[in-house]
């Protein structure tokens, strides 16, 4: 009886994990406007805030590169205005750090730069409270997107 119950619990957890990842990928593709299968996300925590990077996996995939850059231009403006609805729509939940980042939006700076095969957003925080929120936000992204990026501050 115990073994059967344990197997059922493990199977349910595995199924939930697969369902969550599939929903995350589907919502992300829709909200961001580019395919998670054709691109790679990376998140970096640093002393001043952090970085969000997305690159096309194929150097010749100019359509994904353009979609990434368009999305990042839009998202950098939204985030600067304190609008974090896009991450909530992608993850289907309130994302850690966004309430503080919204409240202290004037203490954050979002800079978008083009990179080969994609774009980068550099996040700079002006104080420790908003810095902690940025780090919570980035750690959540690393975990939920399963990027394998380091969660320590560089």
SEKE-806775 format. One record per residue (C-alpha): x, y, z; residue number from 0; residue in one letter. Coordinates in pm, 1 decimal, always signed. Each point is the difference from the previous one (the first is absolute). Example, Ala and Ser with C-alpha at 12.3 -4.5 7.8 and 13.67 -1.06 7.14 Angstrom:
# residues 2
{rec {+1230.0; -450.0; +780.0}; 0; "A"}
{rec {+137.0; +344.0; -66.0}; 1; "S"}
This chain:
# residues 154
{rec {+0.0; +0.0; +0.0}; 0; "X"}
{rec {+275.4; +245.3; +99.4}; 1; "X"}
{rec {+200.2; -76.7; -313.6}; 2; "X"}
{rec {-301.4; +48.0; -228.3}; 3; "X"}
{rec {-82.6; +332.7; +168.2}; 4; "X"}
{rec {+359.7; +116.5; -31.1}; 5; "X"}
{rec {+7.2; -89.3; -370.0}; 6; "X"}
{rec {-326.0; +188.6; -56.9}; 7; "X"}
{rec {+135.6; +309.4; +177.8}; 8; "X"}
{rec {+325.4; -11.5; -199.0}; 9; "X"}
{rec {-185.6; -48.0; -327.8}; 10; "X"}
{rec {-230.6; +293.0; +80.2}; 11; "X"}
{rec {+296.1; +223.8; +87.3}; 12; "X"}
{rec {+176.7; -95.2; -323.0}; 13; "X"}
{rec {-315.2; +65.9; -200.9}; 14; "X"}
{rec {-49.3; +336.2; +172.0}; 15; "X"}
{rec {+360.3; +93.2; -80.1}; 16; "X"}
{rec {-47.5; -91.4; -364.5}; 17; "X"}
{rec {-334.6; +183.8; -14.7}; 18; "X"}
{rec {+151.8; +309.3; +164.3}; 19; "X"}
{rec {+297.0; +7.2; -238.4}; 20; "X"}
{rec {-225.3; -48.6; -303.8}; 21; "X"}
{rec {-229.5; +284.1; +114.0}; 22; "X"}
{rec {+300.4; +222.8; +75.1}; 23; "X"}
{rec {+142.7; -62.4; -347.0}; 24; "X"}
{rec {-334.8; +59.7; -170.3}; 25; "X"}
{rec {-73.2; +320.5; +194.7}; 26; "X"}
{rec {+356.6; +122.3; -50.6}; 27; "X"}
{rec {-11.3; -54.0; -376.0}; 28; "X"}
{rec {-327.2; +193.0; -17.7}; 29; "X"}
{rec {+97.0; +290.8; +229.5}; 30; "X"}
{rec {+358.7; +38.2; -122.2}; 31; "X"}
{rec {-72.6; -54.7; -367.9}; 32; "X"}
{rec {+281.0; -247.9; -67.3}; 33; "X"}
{rec {+47.9; -373.6; +38.1}; 34; "X"}
{rec {+164.0; -140.2; +313.7}; 35; "X"}
{rec {+119.9; -288.8; -218.0}; 36; "X"}
{rec {+190.7; +232.3; -235.1}; 37; "X"}
{rec {+149.0; +223.1; +271.3}; 38; "X"}
{rec {+194.7; -16.8; +326.2}; 39; "X"}
{rec {-73.4; +208.2; +311.1}; 40; "X"}
{rec {+262.8; +87.9; +257.4}; 41; "X"}
{rec {-18.8; +196.8; +322.0}; 42; "X"}
{rec {+297.1; +141.6; +191.6}; 43; "X"}
{rec {+7.7; +151.7; +348.5}; 44; "X"}
{rec {+267.7; +262.3; +62.3}; 45; "X"}
{rec {+95.5; +254.9; +266.7}; 46; "X"}
{rec {-210.4; +275.8; -159.0}; 47; "X"}
{rec {-302.0; -204.1; -113.6}; 48; "X"}
{rec {+25.4; -244.2; -284.3}; 49; "X"}
{rec {-42.9; -94.8; -362.7}; 50; "X"}
{rec {-265.3; -166.7; -211.9}; 51; "X"}
{rec {+126.8; -142.1; -328.8}; 52; "X"}
{rec {-173.5; -182.4; -281.1}; 53; "X"}
{rec {+174.3; -125.6; -311.9}; 54; "X"}
{rec {-111.1; -190.2; -306.4}; 55; "X"}
{rec {+147.7; -349.5; +1.5}; 56; "X"}
{rec {+69.1; +14.5; -372.7}; 57; "X"}
{rec {+230.0; +278.6; -117.0}; 58; "X"}
{rec {-198.8; +16.9; -326.9}; 59; "X"}
{rec {-340.2; +37.2; +172.4}; 60; "X"}
{rec {-48.2; +370.7; -69.7}; 61; "X"}
{rec {-376.4; -21.1; +66.1}; 62; "X"}
{rec {+56.7; -110.1; +362.7}; 63; "X"}
{rec {+270.5; +264.3; +45.4}; 64; "X"}
{rec {-241.3; +271.8; -112.5}; 65; "X"}
{rec {-279.7; -138.1; +220.6}; 66; "X"}
{rec {+231.7; -7.2; +304.2}; 67; "X"}
{rec {+115.7; +357.5; -55.1}; 68; "X"}
{rec {-354.5; +129.0; -52.7}; 69; "X"}
{rec {-117.0; -176.6; +315.9}; 70; "X"}
{rec {+291.1; +132.0; +206.3}; 71; "X"}
{rec {-57.9; +360.5; -115.7}; 72; "X"}
{rec {-362.8; -32.5; +104.2}; 73; "X"}
{rec {+70.8; -180.1; +328.2}; 74; "X"}
{rec {+270.3; +247.8; +108.0}; 75; "X"}
{rec {-252.7; +284.6; -39.1}; 76; "X"}
{rec {-270.7; -193.0; +186.6}; 77; "X"}
{rec {+233.2; -90.6; +286.8}; 78; "X"}
{rec {+124.8; +361.5; +25.5}; 79; "X"}
{rec {-364.8; +104.0; +40.1}; 80; "X"}
{rec {-42.6; -256.7; +280.3}; 81; "X"}
{rec {-215.9; -227.9; -216.4}; 82; "X"}
{rec {+85.7; -364.2; +66.9}; 83; "X"}
{rec {-313.8; -156.9; -150.5}; 84; "X"}
{rec {+199.4; -188.1; -266.3}; 85; "X"}
{rec {+192.1; -217.7; +251.0}; 86; "X"}
{rec {-325.9; -67.1; +186.1}; 87; "X"}
{rec {-165.2; -111.3; -325.3}; 88; "X"}
{rec {+295.8; -223.1; -92.8}; 89; "X"}
{rec {+23.8; -165.4; +342.4}; 90; "X"}
{rec {-373.4; +7.0; +89.7}; 91; "X"}
{rec {+81.0; +141.7; +343.4}; 92; "X"}
{rec {+133.5; +311.1; +168.5}; 93; "X"}
{rec {+375.1; -14.2; -52.5}; 94; "X"}
{rec {+217.7; +59.1; +308.6}; 95; "X"}
{rec {+151.4; +346.3; +16.5}; 96; "X"}
{rec {-246.1; +170.2; -234.6}; 97; "X"}
{rec {-208.2; +170.7; +272.1}; 98; "X"}
{rec {+309.6; +172.8; +139.8}; 99; "X"}
{rec {+133.2; +76.5; -348.7}; 100; "X"}
{rec {-335.7; +159.4; -87.1}; 101; "X"}
{rec {-4.6; +208.0; +319.1}; 102; "X"}
{rec {+363.6; +108.3; -42.1}; 103; "X"}
{rec {-1.7; +28.1; -380.1}; 104; "X"}
{rec {+184.1; +333.7; +15.3}; 105; "X"}
{rec {+290.7; -173.9; +176.2}; 106; "X"}
{rec {+50.5; -240.9; -291.0}; 107; "X"}
{rec {+157.8; +49.8; -340.3}; 108; "X"}
{rec {-62.4; -228.5; -299.6}; 109; "X"}
{rec {+236.2; +17.1; -297.4}; 110; "X"}
{rec {-52.7; -207.4; -313.9}; 111; "X"}
{rec {+295.6; -82.9; -222.3}; 112; "X"}
{rec {+14.2; -204.2; -316.3}; 113; "X"}
{rec {+240.9; -294.3; +0.7}; 114; "X"}
{rec {+95.8; -245.6; -268.6}; 115; "X"}
{rec {-304.0; -228.4; -45.7}; 116; "X"}
{rec {-220.3; +192.8; +246.7}; 117; "X"}
{rec {-14.4; +257.6; +275.3}; 118; "X"}
{rec {+85.8; +72.3; +362.7}; 119; "X"}
{rec {-175.0; +205.2; +264.5}; 120; "X"}
{rec {+228.3; +138.0; +270.1}; 121; "X"}
{rec {-176.3; +71.7; +328.5}; 122; "X"}
{rec {+157.4; +247.4; +241.8}; 123; "X"}
{rec {-141.3; +53.6; +350.1}; 124; "X"}
{rec {+57.5; +316.6; +204.3}; 125; "X"}
{rec {-52.9; -147.7; +348.1}; 126; "X"}
{rec {+13.6; -327.3; +191.7}; 127; "X"}
{rec {-377.0; -52.4; +24.6}; 128; "X"}
{rec {-55.9; +11.9; -374.9}; 129; "X"}
{rec {+325.9; -191.0; -59.1}; 130; "X"}
{rec {-132.0; -287.8; +212.8}; 131; "X"}
{rec {-324.0; +8.3; -202.3}; 132; "X"}
{rec {+192.2; -18.4; -329.1}; 133; "X"}
{rec {+199.0; -296.3; +128.8}; 134; "X"}
{rec {-320.4; -176.9; +115.1}; 135; "X"}
{rec {-151.9; +63.8; -344.0}; 136; "X"}
{rec {+303.6; -137.3; -184.2}; 137; "X"}
{rec {+32.6; -305.6; +226.7}; 138; "X"}
{rec {-365.0; -82.6; -64.0}; 139; "X"}
{rec {+56.2; +30.9; -376.3}; 140; "X"}
{rec {+302.9; -231.5; +18.6}; 141; "X"}
{rec {-198.3; -257.2; +194.2}; 142; "X"}
{rec {-325.8; +14.3; -193.1}; 143; "X"}
{rec {+160.7; +8.7; -345.4}; 144; "X"}
{rec {+248.4; -266.7; +113.0}; 145; "X"}
{rec {+291.3; +182.3; -164.8}; 146; "X"}
{rec {+267.8; -145.3; +225.2}; 147; "X"}
{rec {+144.4; +348.6; +51.5}; 148; "X"}
{rec {+186.6; +78.4; +321.7}; 149; "X"}
{rec {-219.6; +146.8; +275.8}; 150; "X"}
{rec {+296.9; +156.3; +181.8}; 151; "X"}
{rec {+101.3; +360.8; -44.2}; 152; "X"}
{rec {+294.7; +45.3; -237.3}; 153; "X"}
